[in-house]
Amino acid sequence: MTEASRAAAAWGMRGDYTKELRTREDFIRYSCHLILDPNTANEDIRLSERNREVANVEVIQSYPDHPERFDYWPQVLCRQGLSGRCYWEAEWGGDNEVSIAVSYKGIRRKGENKDRVLGCNEKSWSLDCSSSCYFFSHNKRIAKIPVPSSSRIGVYLDHRAGTLSFYSVSDTMTLLHRVQTTFTQPLYPGFGVGVGASVKLCDLGTR
């Protein structure tokens, strides 16, 4: 493998391929039930539906101080750290962008520096969704994904194999972006929510 191809593999590649999982039913076999962690939620975002939905409603929430809380950027992580094969779906909407991401627990949470944003550091990987297109971001590098936007995103993680895949979910599964790397710690699903936007974890059942 050339140095250029190794770099491309580490960054991730786009394409419709997977040998094992092809249909949505195949992925749902690995579904996991995620819960948003209120101790990480920024005060600009509101949790609801038993901590399965998050919205940026421009109303300050009365969360107590906590060392794991994002104190500037409107973000939240889930309670579960994932280290196996897991699949989940999130439905997003509203008048602004959202980020559907995974992160190591050690992501910085305090301050307004941009490296606290999901996808803007070496500890997190993010699919940024808008009404017109997608962007994939990791460690301050951004790749545009020029495909029609979908309101439901599927995320498949195979931690041991080092793969993280984002799918547009409708009648079919359309691969948007896939990362091939080496994960060294459990990954926590997370979300960034712009003003007027919301994200809801979809109920798929559990393994």
C-alpha positions as CSV (number, residue, x, y, z in Angstrom):
1,M,0.0,0.0,0.0
2,T,1.4,3.4,-0.9
3,E,1.7,6.3,1.5
4,A,-1.2,8.1,-0.3
5,S,-3.5,5.1,0.0
6,R,-2.7,4.6,3.6
7,A,-3.5,8.2,4.3
8,A,-6.8,7.8,2.4
9,A,-7.7,4.8,4.4
10,A,-7.0,6.5,7.7
11,W,-9.1,9.5,6.7
12,G,-12.0,7.4,5.5
13,M,-13.4,6.6,2.1
14,R,-16.8,6.8,0.5
15,G,-18.4,4.0,-1.5
16,D,-21.2,1.5,-1.3
17,Y,-19.6,-1.6,0.0
18,T,-19.8,-4.0,2.9
19,K,-19.4,-7.8,2.7
20,E,-21.4,-8.7,5.8
21,L,-24.3,-6.3,6.2
22,R,-26.5,-5.2,3.3
23,T,-30.0,-4.6,4.4
24,R,-31.4,-2.5,7.2
25,E,-32.5,-5.7,8.9
26,D,-28.9,-6.9,8.9
27,F,-27.8,-3.7,10.7
28,I,-30.6,-3.8,13.2
29,R,-29.3,-7.1,14.5
30,Y,-26.6,-5.0,16.1
31,S,-28.9,-2.2,17.4
32,C,-28.1,-0.7,20.8
33,H,-30.3,1.4,23.1
34,L,-28.6,4.7,23.8
35,I,-29.5,7.2,26.4
36,L,-28.3,10.8,26.4
37,D,-26.2,11.8,29.4
38,P,-27.7,14.9,31.1
39,N,-24.4,15.6,32.9
40,T,-22.8,16.3,29.5
41,A,-25.6,18.5,28.0
42,N,-24.8,22.1,27.3
43,E,-27.3,24.5,29.0
44,D,-28.6,25.7,25.6
45,I,-30.1,22.3,24.7
46,R,-33.1,20.5,26.2
47,L,-33.4,16.8,26.7
48,S,-36.8,15.0,26.5
49,E,-38.4,11.7,25.7
50,R,-36.6,10.0,28.6
51,N,-33.3,11.5,27.5
52,R,-33.7,10.1,23.9
53,E,-34.2,13.5,22.2
54,V,-32.3,16.8,22.2
55,A,-33.3,20.2,20.9
56,N,-31.8,23.6,20.9
57,V,-34.6,25.8,21.9
58,E,-32.7,29.0,22.9
59,V,-33.9,28.7,26.5
60,I,-31.2,28.3,29.2
61,Q,-31.7,25.0,31.0
62,S,-31.1,24.8,34.8
63,Y,-28.4,22.1,34.7
64,P,-26.1,21.9,37.7
65,D,-22.4,22.4,37.2
66,H,-20.6,19.2,36.2
67,P,-17.0,18.5,35.1
68,E,-18.3,16.5,32.1
69,R,-20.7,19.2,30.8
70,F,-20.0,21.1,27.5
71,D,-20.1,24.6,28.9
72,Y,-20.0,26.6,25.5
73,W,-20.9,24.4,22.5
74,P,-24.4,23.0,22.2
75,Q,-23.5,19.4,22.4
76,V,-24.3,16.2,24.4
77,L,-22.9,12.7,24.6
78,C,-24.6,9.4,25.4
79,R,-24.0,7.5,28.6
80,Q,-22.8,4.4,26.9
81,G,-19.2,3.9,25.8
82,L,-19.2,1.4,22.8
83,S,-16.5,-1.1,22.1
84,G,-18.1,-3.8,20.1
85,R,-20.3,-4.0,17.0
86,C,-23.2,-1.5,17.4
87,Y,-25.8,0.2,15.2
88,W,-28.1,3.1,15.9
89,E,-30.3,5.5,14.0
90,A,-31.0,9.2,14.7
91,E,-33.7,11.4,13.1
92,W,-32.9,15.1,12.8
93,G,-34.9,18.1,11.8
94,G,-35.4,21.8,12.3
95,D,-34.0,25.0,10.9
96,N,-30.3,24.5,11.5
97,E,-27.4,22.0,11.2
98,V,-26.8,19.0,13.5
99,S,-23.8,16.8,14.1
100,I,-24.1,13.1,14.5
101,A,-20.9,11.9,16.0
102,V,-18.8,9.6,18.2
103,S,-16.1,10.7,20.6
104,Y,-13.6,9.4,23.1
105,K,-14.5,10.3,26.6
106,G,-11.5,12.5,26.9
107,I,-12.8,15.2,24.5
108,R,-12.4,18.6,26.0
109,R,-15.6,20.1,27.3
110,K,-14.8,23.5,28.7
111,G,-14.2,26.8,26.8
112,E,-15.1,28.1,23.4
113,N,-12.1,27.0,21.4
114,K,-13.1,25.3,18.2
115,D,-11.2,22.1,19.2
116,R,-14.0,21.4,21.7
117,V,-16.5,20.9,18.8
118,L,-17.3,17.3,17.7
119,G,-15.2,16.4,14.7
120,C,-12.7,19.3,15.2
121,N,-10.2,17.3,17.1
122,E,-8.4,13.9,17.1
123,K,-10.8,12.4,19.6
124,S,-14.1,12.6,17.6
125,W,-15.6,11.8,14.2
126,S,-18.7,13.7,13.0
127,L,-21.2,13.7,10.2
128,D,-22.6,17.2,9.9
129,C,-26.1,17.4,8.4
130,S,-27.9,20.3,6.8
131,S,-30.8,20.6,4.4
132,S,-28.6,20.7,1.4
133,C,-25.7,18.3,2.0
134,Y,-23.5,16.5,4.5
135,F,-19.9,17.1,5.7
136,F,-17.7,14.6,7.4
137,S,-15.2,16.1,9.9
138,H,-12.4,14.7,12.0
139,N,-9.4,16.5,13.5
140,K,-10.2,19.8,11.8
141,R,-10.4,18.1,8.3
142,I,-13.7,18.4,6.5
143,A,-15.0,16.5,3.5
144,K,-18.2,17.5,1.6
145,I,-20.6,14.7,0.7
146,P,-22.7,16.0,-2.2
147,V,-25.7,13.8,-2.0
148,P,-29.4,14.6,-1.2
149,S,-30.1,15.1,2.5
150,S,-32.0,12.6,4.5
151,S,-33.7,13.1,7.9
152,R,-32.7,9.7,9.2
153,I,-29.0,8.6,9.7
154,G,-27.8,5.2,10.6
155,V,-24.4,4.7,12.3
156,Y,-22.6,1.4,12.3
157,L,-19.5,0.9,14.5
158,D,-17.3,-2.2,14.4
159,H,-14.8,-1.1,17.1
160,R,-12.5,-4.1,16.8
161,A,-12.3,-3.8,13.0
162,G,-11.8,0.0,13.3
163,T,-14.7,0.9,11.0
164,L,-17.3,3.6,11.5
165,S,-19.9,4.0,8.8
166,F,-22.7,6.6,8.3
167,Y,-25.7,5.7,6.2
168,S,-28.7,7.6,4.8
169,V,-31.7,5.5,5.8
170,S,-34.9,5.2,3.7
171,D,-36.2,2.2,1.9
172,T,-32.5,1.3,1.3
173,M,-29.2,1.9,3.1
174,T,-27.0,4.4,1.3
175,L,-23.4,4.6,2.6
176,L,-22.4,8.3,3.0
177,H,-19.0,7.9,4.6
178,R,-16.9,5.2,6.1
179,V,-13.8,5.5,8.3
180,Q,-11.1,2.8,8.6
181,T,-8.8,3.4,11.5
182,T,-7.7,2.0,14.8
183,F,-9.9,2.9,17.8
184,T,-8.0,2.8,21.1
185,Q,-10.8,3.6,23.6
186,P,-14.6,3.1,23.9
187,L,-16.6,5.6,21.7
188,Y,-19.5,7.7,23.0
189,P,-22.2,8.6,20.5
190,G,-22.9,12.4,20.6
191,F,-24.8,15.2,19.0
192,G,-24.3,18.8,18.2
193,V,-27.5,20.8,17.7
194,G,-27.8,24.2,16.1
195,V,-30.4,26.8,17.2
196,G,-33.8,25.6,16.2
197,A,-32.7,22.0,15.4
198,S,-33.4,18.7,17.1
199,V,-32.2,15.1,17.1
200,K,-34.1,12.0,18.3
201,L,-32.7,8.5,18.8
202,C,-34.8,6.0,17.0
203,D,-36.3,3.0,18.7
204,L,-35.0,-0.1,16.9
205,G,-35.2,-2.6,19.8
206,T,-32.1,-4.1,21.4
207,R,-29.9,-7.0,20.6
